[in-house]
Amino acid sequence: MTDEQILVEPDVARIVEGLRDTGYEFKTAVADIIDNSLAANATEIDVSIALDFESQVLVSVADNGHGMNRKNLIEAMRYGSPQRQDLASLGKFGLGLKTASTAFCRRLLVTSRDSAKGQPRTACWDLEKMAKANSWTLDVRDASVEERKLLDHTATKSPGTVVVWSSVDRVLPGYADPGGQPRKKALKKLVMELSDHVALVYQRFLDADDERAPNATIRVNGRAIEAWDPFQEQETKKPVFEEQVAVQMYDDTEVTFLVRCFVLPRVSEFSSPEAEKAARLGADRQGVYIYRENRLIHGPDWLGMYKKEPHFTLARFELSFGHDLDDALQVDIKKSRILLDPTLYEYLSDNIFPLARREAEQRYRKGQVEKAKGVEALLHASSNTAIEGKVTSLDTPTITKADAVKGEAEVQNNMGTAVAPMRIVLKKSDAPIHVETTEDIDFGVMWEPALVNGSLAVRLNAGHPYYQKVYLPNIDNPVLIQSLDFILWSLAQAEVNNYSAETRDAFEEFRHEVSRNLKKLAADLPEPPGIVD
């Protein structure tokens, strides 16, 4: 048998159609084009998303970067264009311009000039023509009058480039009336989502006071986008943890990256309502924000380590690295997803993330306790009144002696006479207190028996998820609150009334086990409003 070397050229139509399905979202695709503008040292970038006179979507991105001559323009349009000399460039694979664009359009036009007086030229990939000719033949010509006007609007008397998506078939498809109000409304929403994405992804480029990245102005439909800082450093002031971390990878290479952990203030701790609003507090904003060369490429999420939970709403992490970590983090073509090396994953999950997550949870719980204290008198007043009215007819122990210093009381109960460990509380109140909230119950226990102003009482842990998710949302439902209070008060009284040295450990374990189960069961309940206040 003779070995042969046969050139097998791919089918053009199948390839270009396949490359349309690389998983781009609209906002990440536009960001890929903006990356090229920033890589070209542009200081002015205009993004336009509009309906033309035929109600067809038209997208363009124009910049005043260094531009391209005819040769460089052709190379830029090549699938798998040459690697940039600057490895730190935001452009990475030489595919983004083409794949990001044709993910949403069937005709990609790029107009560019490399000097103020240079003749701008336009290169065009037309998927229909390519498929029909089964050829990678690029159309290159002098720019039209309209293309020059579009370029001159941003690159006034300067080099620059404009990318135009024409024959857009994957942005707002499926509307019966392409020019109707529903589609126009959807377009407006799309523009707002893109604007928010740009404000976050390019924060360091948009913030004139941020020296980590070259400054640029990015406009979307004529409106300059303001940077949005997820860490709100004007309010947080400094991270709870900041370190340049070096980690030995599985292949024995050492990588270095910056980790900063921030815990945002609670609602009531912000300097102003405007500052609180700007922080965009919410569970969807918690987690890890990953930056490559000062451009956000991933997040926020917990990288698969944890699920987003409201009590970690205030925790936000920064992980920043340079292009030298691309392989370790397996940065994808869209620069919107990473995969952590196992060593790095373990280091972050074991050593870094628990720190700020604990701090965020403690701050969150403290806020919930303060919220509970603020409504305590109202929340449990009816229960205290009802219990006081019937306490003499209920099965309860008799307290004969109480020692607040030792934290114990002598009781006569169903087991005889015993000295029981008991929290003894004195409060400035003339009203009887049988139900009280607190934050100092140990080990996450939901309740404990206590002696409050001489009355047998139950103390409820306002930091426990069950209290926060069952009690607080039902402030306006006094019947439910009383029912819950009656159950827990009765459990506390039954414990004291049947206490002995032999039953002590069993009762403690009972409270701990029930509390653990309530915590797990409450995890899936909805959070009350104002959760981080």
N, C-alpha and C positions, 0 to 999 in steps of 0.2 A: 504494500500500500504506500502510495506517495503522499508525503505531507504537503499540504498546500497552505498558502497564506492568501486569504481572500478578503478584500476590502468589502465590508458589509455596512453600508451607510444606513443610518436610521431613517425611518419614514418621518419627514418633516412635520406633517400634519399631526401625527400621533405624538411626537415629542412636544410640540408647542402646546397642544391641548393638554397633555399630561402635566406640563409645567404650570399650567393655570391652576392646578389643584394642589398647591403646596401648603395650603392651610392658612393663608393670610387673612386676617381681619382687615377691614377697610382702614382703620386708624393705624395699624402696624404697617400696612402697605404705604400709606402716605408718609409715615415716619421714615421708611426706608429711602424714599426720595429726598426727604429733608436731610438725611444723613449724608447723601452725596453732596448736597449744597454746602453743608458745614465742612465736609472734607475738602471742598474747593475754597475754603476760607471765606465763605460768603458772610457778610454782615447784615444783609437785607434779604429776607425770604418772604415771598408772597404765595400763599396757597389760596386757590379759588375753587369753589365747588358750587356750581350753578346749573340751572336749566337753560338751554339755548332756546331760540325762537321756535324750535320744533318740539320743545319739552323733553329734549334728550339731555341726560346728565353730561356735563363737561367738567373735567378736573384738570387743573394746571398747577405747577409749582415752578416759580421763577426765582432766580437769585442773581446777585451781583458778584459771584465767585470768580475765580480766575478764568473760567471758560475753557473752550477747546477749539483747536484748529481742525481742519478737515480730517487729518490723520487720526488725531486723538478722539474725535467724535466717532469715527468708524470703530476704533478699538473699544470705546465705551459701550457701543451697541452690540459688541460681540458677546455671545453667551459664554461666560467664563473669561471675561476680560482680564488683561494682565494684572498681576498683583501690584498694589500701590507701593511706592518706595517707602512711604511712611506706614509702618506696620501698626501704628497706633490709630490710624485713620478709622473713622466710623464705617467706611465702606470696607467689607471684609472678603467676600467670596467672588466678587465680579459677576454676580447674578441678580442682585437685589433690584437694580433699575428695571430689568426686563421681567423677572418673575413677579415682582410686586405690582408692576403696571398691568401686565397681561392677565393677572389674576382677576382683574375687573374690567379690562377693556380689550377690544380686538384690534385696536390701531394705536400704536405708540409712536409719538413724534417728539424728537428732541432737537431744539434749535439752540445754537451756541456760537459765540465768537470769543476769541482769546485776546482781543485788544479793543480799545474804544473805537477805533476807526476800521476795525476789521469787518469783512463781509460775513454776516451770520449765515450759517448753513444749517439745513434741516436734514436729519436722517429719520427714516420711518420704517418700522416693522408693521406690516399689514398681514395679519394672520390668514385672511382669506386668500390673498395673493400668494403667500408662502405655500399654503396647502394646495392651491390649484397648480402651481408650478413645481411643487415638491422640491423647493430650492431655498437655501439660506441666502437669498439675494436681497441685499439691503438697498432701499431707495435713498439716494443722497442727492440733494439739490440746493440751490440758493433759497434762502428763506423768503416766504411770501410777505406781502405788505402787512397782513394781519399778524403773522408770526413775529415780524420785527417790532410791531407796536406792542405786542405782549411782552417781548423781551425788554424793550426800551422803558416800559412802565416801571420796572424794578431796577434794571441795570442801565440807568440813565448815563449816557456818555461813558460807559465803562464796559469791561468784559462781563460776561454773564451767560446764563443758561436758563432755558425754560423747557420743562417737560409737560407734554400735553397728552391726556388720555382721551381718545376719541372712540366712537363706536362702543361706548360703555354699556355693557349688557348685564353686569352683575352688581350694580348699585341701584337699590330701590326697584327691583324688577317686580312684575306681577300686578301692577295697578291697571285697572280697567281704563281709567282716564289718566294718562301720563301727565297732563297739565292740571289735574284737579287738586283741590285743597288737601285731601288726605296725603297725597304724595309730596306736596310742598311742605306740609307739616312734618312729614317723615324726614325730608331733606334738612329742615331746620334742626331737628333733633340730631341728625348725623353730624352736622356742623358743630353743634354744641359738644357732642361726645369727642370729636376730634380735637376741639379747642382744649378741653380738659386733659386729654391725653398729651398734647403738646406741652401744656403748662407743667405737667409732672415729669415727662420723659426728658425734656430739655431745660429743666429748672436752672441748672448751673450755667447754661449758655444764655438764658433769658435774664438772669439776675445781674444787673450791672455792677453790684457790689461783690459778686462772687468771683474770686480770682482763680478758681480751680479750672475754669474752661473759658475759651475765647467768647466774648460777648457777641450776640447777634439779636436782631429783631425779627421775630416771626409773626406775620399777620395771616389771619384766616378770614377770608372775605372782607379784607380791609381793616379788620380790628386787630390791633397789636395784642398779643397774648402775654399776660403777666405770669411770671414764675409762681409755681405753687410748691412750697416747702413742706413735705410730709412730716418733717421732724419739728417744725415750728420752733426753730432755735431762738427766736426772739422771746418766746414764752418759756421754753424748757431750759434756756440758758446754756446748759452743758449736758452731755450724755451721762448716764449712770455708769457707763463703761465705754472706754475707748482704747484701742490697742492695735498696733501693727502686729499681725499674727503670722508666724511662720510655721508651716505644717509640712511634715515629711510625708510625701505621697507613697502609694504602694510601689511605684516604680523607682523609689529612692530619690526622686527629685524633690527639691524644697520650693514651696511656693509661699509668697507673702501677699497678704491682703489686709485692708483696713476694716475693722469691725467697730461700729459705734452702736450703742444701745440707748434708746430714748424712751422715757416714760412721760407721756403728756399729762398736763394738769387735768383735774376734774373740771367739770363745767363751772363750778363756783369759784375755782381758783384762777381762771383766766383774768388778764388785766382789763378786759373789756368785752362786751357782747360781740363786738366785731372780731376780736381776736379768737374768741371761742368758735364763731361761725367759720372763720377762715381755716380752723384746724380740721373741719369736716370729720368730727368724731363719729365713729360708727364701726361696727365689727368688720365691715368689708375693707377698711383701711388698715387694719392691724397686720403685723407680720414683717417679713423681710423684704427690703427694697435693695435690689442688686444693680450695681452700676459698673459698666465697662467703659473705661476712658471717659468718665464723668457723664455718661449717658445711661439713663435707666433702661435696663434690658429685661428685667424680670420683677414681678411682684406687683402688689404685696400679697404674699401668702406665707405659709410655714414650710414650704419645700417638701410637703408630704409628711412632715414630722408630727404635726398636730392639726386638728381641725380648728377653724375659727370659732372662738367662743366669746361671748360678751364680756366676761370678766378679764379678758386680755385685750380689750378694746384700746387701752392706753399704751400698749407696747408696740413700738416701731423700731426696726433694726435697719442699719445700713451695712451693706457688705460691698466694698469698692475694690476693684482690681484693674490691672492694666491688660493690654492685649497678650502679654506673656502667659496669662492663665487661660487662654481660650481653649487649649486642649484639655486642661484639667477640669474645666467646667463644661466642656462640650457645647459651646455656644452654637445655636442652630442658625440656619440661613436667614431666618427672619429677625435674628437678634432679639427674640422675645421669649426664649426658653433656654434653660440650662439643665444639665445633669451633673450633680456633684460627684466627685471622686469619693469612694466609700470612706477614705481616711478623713477627708474634709467634712463629710456628712457627720461622722461620729464625733469629730472634734467640736463642731458647732452644737450638736444636740446634747453632748455631755457636759461641755464646759462654758458655752457662751449663752445660749438661749434661755436656760433656766433662770439665770440671774435677773434679767429684766422682766421676764414673765412673772417671777415671784413678786418683784417690786410693783409691777402693774396690777397684779391681782390684789395685793395688800392695799394699794391706793384705791382701787375699785371697791373692795370690801369696806374700807373705812368710810367711803362716801355713802355706801348703802346703810351702814350703821348710823351715821349722822342723819340720814334721811329717816330712818326708823325712829330715832330719838325725837326728831322734830314732830312726829305724829303720834308718839307713844301715848300721851295723855288721852288723845281722842280715840286712838285705835283700840285700846284695851279698857277704856273707862267703863263701858257697859258690862264687860266681863267681870271687872272688879266689883261693881255694884251687885250684879247677880249672884256672884259667889258669896259675897258678904251677907246677902240676905238669906242664904240657905246653909251656910257653913256649919251652924249648930246642929243641923239635922243630918249632916253627912258623916261618913265614917272617916274620922281623922284622928291622928295621935294627939297626945297632950304633951306640950312642951313644959318641962318643969324647971330646967336651967338652961342658960345659953351663955357661951363664952366666945365673944367676938375675937379675942386675941388668939385663942387656940383654934377657932373655926369649928366649934363643935357644940352640940346641944344634947341635953339629957331628955329622952322621950319615953313616954309610957305608951306602948302600942300593942298590937296583937301578939307580939312575941315576948312581952313583959316589959322590962326596963332596960334601955340601952343608951349608950353614948354614941351618937351618930355624927360623923363629919358633916358639917353643914355651913354653907355660906350665910353669914349674918350681916344684913344690910340695914343701915339707918338712912332714911331719906327725909328731906324737909317736906313733909306732906301730912296733912291731917286726915286725908281720905285713906281708907283701907287699900292696901296694895296686895293683890293676890297673883297678879301677872305683871312681870317686868321684863323689859328688854335690856340686853347687855352685850358687851363685846369681849368680855374677859373669860368666857367659858373655854376651857382647854380642849385641845385635840379635836376640834370641829364637832363637838357634841351639840345637839340641837337644843336640849333643855337640861335643867338640873333643879332639884329641890332647894329651897332657901327659906330663910326666916327674914322677912322684910317688915321692919317696924313692928316686930312682934307677931306678925301673922305668917302662917305657913303659906308659902307662895311657890310659884314656878318661875324661874328665870329663863327667858328665851334668847337664843343666840341670834342676834340680828345680822351677824355675818354669815350665817348658814344659808346656802342656796335655797333651801326649802322656805325659809322665812322670807327671803327676797322675792321668790317667784310665786309664792302662794299667799302670804300675808299682804305684802305691799301693793300688789295689783288690785286687792279687794278692799281697799280702805273704805270704799263707799258701800260695802256689803256687810253691815254689822252682824247680821245673823250668822253668816259664814265665819266671821272672825270669832264670835262667841263660841261657835261650835268647835273650832280648832282650839281655842283657849281652854274650853272645858275638858277636852280630851287630854291635853298635855298637863293641865293642872291635876287632873285625876290620876294620871300616871305618876306624877311627882308625889302626890299624897299617899298613893298606894305603896310606893317605895319606902317612904318614911314610916308608914304604919305597919310595915312588915319587915323592917330593918332589924338585923342582928349581926353579930360578928361573923356568923356562918353565911349569911346571905349577902354580905357587903360586895364581894367580888362579882357575884352573879348579877346584882342590880347594875353595877357599873358597866359590866360587859353588855348587858341588855341595852342600856342607853347608847353605848358606843355603836353597837351593831345596828340598832334602828336608825341612828343618825347617819351612819355610812350608807345604808340602803336608801334613806330619804335623799341624800346628796346625789346618789347615782340616778334615782328616779326623777329628780328635779332637773337633771341636766338637759332633758329634752323639752322641758316646759318653756314657753315664750318668756322673754325678759320683760319686766315692767318698763314703762316709758321713763325717760330721764335717767337711764341706767348708769351713766358715768358722772352724775351730779353728786 
